[in-house]
Structure formats: C-alpha cells, structure tokens
C-alpha cells in the first residue's frame, strides 16, 4: 500500500505564550528570509533555481545539489529533491552528531534495521515544501525510513533547532541563509510538528504492534502544516504591536 498524508496540523495560535525577545528573533529571521528572496527575485532567480543550477536534468528522488550541502563547523546539512504531488519539491534539513547538544541519545529501538549511530548519527529536523516559483508552501515531518536518519525524540530534536546553520556560500549564499532563517521564523510551528510526529508514530505502532513502525512504508509523512512567509511575518509584527 502507498502512504497517505495525515490531515494538516491544526494550531489555534502558535505564537501564544512567546516572550517579546523570542518574537523579535522570529521577526528578524522573517525579514532575513524575505530579503534573501528579494535579492534573488531582482535578478530573475529563486531559492530552488540556485540549488538546481548546473545539476543537469531534474530527476525525481535525486538529491540536489549532488553530494548534499554540509557545513563542517556546524554539522548542518540539507538537500533538495522531489517526489510528492502538490509541490515542485522540498528541502530536507538535518543536524549531524558533531553539532548536537551534549547529553542527547537516540530514541530506544529494538528493531533490526540499520541506522547511523555514534559519529555518523543524524537527525532530520524538518522538511520545507516549495512551489514551482521557489516559494515555501508547507512544513512537514517524516518517518525514519524516509531519510535514513537515526531518530531522536521530539524534545531532543527541538534542542537541535537552534544549531542549524549553513555558514558558507556554496551552492548559494541566499538559499543557505534563507533555510536557517526559516527554522527560526517558524520555530513554534516546527516544535508542534515534531511533537505531532511522535504522537503519529506512537498511534501507528499501537494500531500495528506486529510491525517495525520506523520502517513501515505505509507511514511516510507524520505531520504537516501549510505555511505562508508573509502571513507569519505579519502575525509576529502584530503580536509585537507593529501593526
């Protein structure tokens, strides 16, 4: 059977309870994300086109750029690819073991599927769906098998979010900066999506106790949420009394 996406996550007010300094950090990130898109648009380019340039034919499931993008100082990593309806493609964002906060351990696992451990451990933070014009349209999380990650509890992945940064200019300085800014701008929503991911996995395991839930191809997307960059910026501005 093929997997079916869950219903989009419903959030009453993702900005509720945030302190002013948190909102100010989010707003600065929103302005940075907007600026990265503006400077590209000014010369007829977009965030995705930056990644695909010079990569040849765009093939489903292939990683772009080939070899992924990795920062050896922060241990952040990402790639872009496509295989889902309703989007042009999506970015997968990761943090590798060397960049993780101290004291974090992989989630317990009693199955026999191989997973990267020790210095090779890697956590999938979030995926960002893009439309054909290089604009973000959704955030989503996935089951372990989708990205071949190690798998960490949601609360531990939340601790990793602030560590994501691609601090170099290859293959695109604007796209690299934009991805980091998106994680900061949508941090509250990403946190909710990660916890919804864990609930979805637990519920699936309860319904299918005979299966290895992390390897079950019927469970692919574990949570998702439509987003708008401009709506998020306006919401933060309003919460700060700037509108």
VOMI-356213 format. One record per residue (C-alpha): residue number from 1; residue in one letter; x negated, y, z negated. Coordinates in steps of 0.02 Angstrom, whole numbers, plus 50000, padded with zeros to 5 digits. Layout:
<nodes>
  num  residuo   east  north     up
  NUM        a      X      Y      Z
...
</nodes>
This chain:
<nodes>
  num  residuo   east  north     up
    1        x  50000  50000  50000
    2        x  49946  50179  50030
    3        x  49939  50302  49886
    4        x  50071  50436  49862
    5        x  50031  50605  49788
    6        x  50116  50644  49622
    7        x  50233  50791  49603
    8        x  50142  50957  49588
    9        x  50097  51004  49410
   10        x  50218  51125  49330
   11        x  50141  51259  49220
   12        x  50250  51382  49127
   13        x  50115  51514  49100
   14        x  49934  51458  49125
   15        x  49870  51625  49056
   16        x  49964  51613  48891
   17        x  49854  51624  48738
   18        x  49697  51682  48827
   19        x  49591  51814  48742
   20        x  49552  51977  48832
   21        x  49370  51931  48859
   22        x  49423  51769  48943
   23        x  49542  51862  49057
   24        x  49407  51988  49100
   25        x  49289  51849  49151
   26        x  49425  51773  49259
   27        x  49462  51939  49342
   28        x  49278  51970  49381
   29        x  49273  51797  49459
   30        x  49429  51836  49560
   31        x  49353  51994  49628
   32        x  49194  51899  49672
   33        x  49292  51763  49763
   34        x  49388  51896  49859
   35        x  49227  51986  49905
   36        x  49146  51826  49970
   37        x  49293  51802  50086
   38        x  49295  51985  50138
   39        x  49115  51993  50196
   40        x  49139  51836  50300
   41        x  49303  51895  50375
   42        x  49219  52057  50425
   43        x  49112  51962  50550
   44        x  49245  51837  50604
   45        x  49188  51695  50490
   46        x  49263  51599  50346
   47        x  49208  51491  50199
   48        x  49234  51324  50286
   49        x  49158  51377  50450
   50        x  48999  51419  50355
   51        x  48986  51238  50300
   52        x  49029  51159  50468
   53        x  48915  51266  50574
   54        x  48784  51164  50664
   55        x  48854  51000  50598
   56        x  48919  50933  50763
   57        x  49090  50853  50783
   58        x  49202  50865  50631
   59        x  49240  50684  50584
   60        x  49363  50629  50451
   61        x  49285  50565  50288
   62        x  49110  50625  50335
   63        x  49026  50740  50209
   64        x  48984  50918  50262
   65        x  48853  50978  50262
   66        x  48770  50809  50284
   67        x  48675  50765  50127
   68        x  48791  50874  50020
   69        x  48743  51037  49935
   70        x  48645  51020  49774
   71        x  48561  51140  49652
   72        x  48416  51052  49564
   73        x  48415  51182  49424
   74        x  48599  51175  49375
   75        x  48629  50997  49441
   76        x  48788  51058  49525
   77        x  48841  50977  49688
   78        x  48979  50989  49817
   79        x  49032  50934  49989
   80        x  49175  50968  50109
   81        x  49273  50838  50205
   82        x  49445  50798  50274
   83        x  49566  50652  50269
   84        x  49728  50719  50194
   85        x  49884  50786  50281
   86        x  49939  50964  50247
   87        x  49764  51039  50242
   88        x  49612  51069  50350
   89        x  49501  50985  50220
   90        x  49440  51005  50043
   91        x  49288  51036  49935
   92        x  49239  50910  49802
   93        x  49141  50988  49657
   94        x  49028  50888  49542
   95        x  48906  50904  49397
   96        x  48765  50778  49384
   97        x  48691  50709  49223
   98        x  48550  50835  49208
   99        x  48672  50980  49194
  100        x  48794  50905  49070
  101        x  48808  50968  48891
  102        x  48724  50862  48758
  103        x  48823  50726  48672
  104        x  48937  50684  48818
  105        x  48957  50500  48858
  106        x  49052  50412  48999
  107        x  49228  50356  48958
  108        x  49241  50174  48899
  109        x  49258  50050  49041
  110        x  49274  49861  49030
  111        x  49289  49825  49216
  112        x  49153  49759  49330
  113        x  49149  49891  49468
  114        x  48978  49976  49485
  115        x  48969  50158  49431
  116        x  48823  50278  49417
  117        x  48753  50288  49240
  118        x  48607  50366  49148
  119        x  48511  50494  49251
  120        x  48622  50453  49400
  121        x  48786  50490  49311
  122        x  48900  50614  49397
  123        x  49067  50694  49353
  124        x  49197  50755  49478
  125        x  49259  50924  49416
  126        x  49395  50973  49539
  127        x  49440  50972  49724
  128        x  49494  51129  49818
  129        x  49608  51110  49970
  130        x  49584  51232  50114
  131        x  49695  51281  50259
  132        x  49644  51300  50441
  133        x  49593  51482  50412
  134        x  49473  51440  50271
  135        x  49588  51494  50129
  136        x  49620  51397  49968
  137        x  49792  51318  49953
  138        x  49782  51191  49810
  139        x  49679  51113  49672
  140        x  49682  50927  49637
  141        x  49601  50785  49539
  142        x  49568  50608  49594
  143        x  49546  50431  49531
  144        x  49369  50367  49500
  145        x  49353  50263  49659
  146        x  49388  50413  49771
  147        x  49222  50500  49736
  148        x  49124  50355  49659
  149        x  49096  50459  49503
  150        x  49053  50395  49330
  151        x  49216  50452  49246
  152        x  49222  50560  49090
  153        x  49368  50604  48979
  154        x  49458  50764  49023
  155        x  49398  50854  48866
  156        x  49218  50816  48915
  157        x  49242  50873  49095
  158        x  49314  51036  49027
  159        x  49150  51064  48936
  160        x  49060  51044  49102
  161        x  49158  51175  49199
  162        x  49052  51323  49145
  163        x  48896  51230  49202
  164        x  48947  51228  49386
  165        x  48846  51349  49491
  166        x  48757  51336  49658
  167        x  48622  51466  49636
  168        x  48544  51467  49809
  169        x  48589  51520  49985
  170        x  48599  51355  50081
  171        x  48704  51323  50181
  172        x  48800  51482  50140
  173        x  48774  51608  50001
  174        x  48956  51671  50009
  175        x  49030  51495  50004
  176        x  48916  51441  49861
  177        x  48960  51596  49760
  178        x  49145  51577  49802
  179        x  49155  51399  49735
  180        x  49080  51449  49567
  181        x  49198  51598  49558
  182        x  49349  51488  49594
  183        x  49306  51374  49449
  184        x  49300  51524  49332
  185        x  49456  51609  49402
  186        x  49564  51453  49394
  187        x  49488  51380  49237
  188        x  49654  51369  49141
  189        x  49738  51277  49284
  190        x  49589  51161  49308
  191        x  49594  51115  49124
  192        x  49779  51071  49137
  193        x  49748  50970  49295
  194        x  49610  50870  49210
  195        x  49721  50826  49062
  196        x  49862  50781  49182
  197        x  49737  50669  49272
  198        x  49703  50571  49112
  199        x  49888  50556  49075
  200        x  49921  50491  49251
  201        x  49783  50361  49236
  202        x  49847  50303  49066
  203        x  50025  50291  49129
  204        x  49970  50193  49283
  205        x  49870  50072  49177
  206        x  50021  50046  49063
  207        x  50128  50002  49215
  208        x  49994  49889  49292
  209        x  49899  49811  49146
  210        x  49828  49674  49258
  211        x  49735  49797  49369
  212        x  49573  49897  49354
  213        x  49657  50066  49357
  214        x  49499  50160  49408
  215        x  49480  50052  49564
  216        x  49663  50042  49612
  217        x  49681  50109  49790
  218        x  49865  50143  49760
  219        x  49815  50281  49639
  220        x  49715  50414  49730
  221        x  49769  50591  49686
  222        x  49804  50601  49499
  223        x  49863  50783  49487
  224        x  49878  50933  49600
  225        x  49936  51113  49600
  226        x  49969  51238  49741
  227        x  49871  51399  49715
  228        x  49854  51574  49784
  229        x  49697  51676  49756
  230        x  49787  51842  49767
  231        x  49930  51788  49654
  232        x  49806  51730  49522
  233        x  49712  51895  49530
  234        x  49874  51994  49514
  235        x  49930  51887  49366
  236        x  49767  51917  49273
  237        x  49772  52103  49312
  238        x  49950  52112  49245
  239        x  49901  52020  49086
  240        x  49760  52147  49061
  241        x  49881  52292  49087
  242        x  49804  52344  49252
  243        x  49969  52333  49346
</nodes>
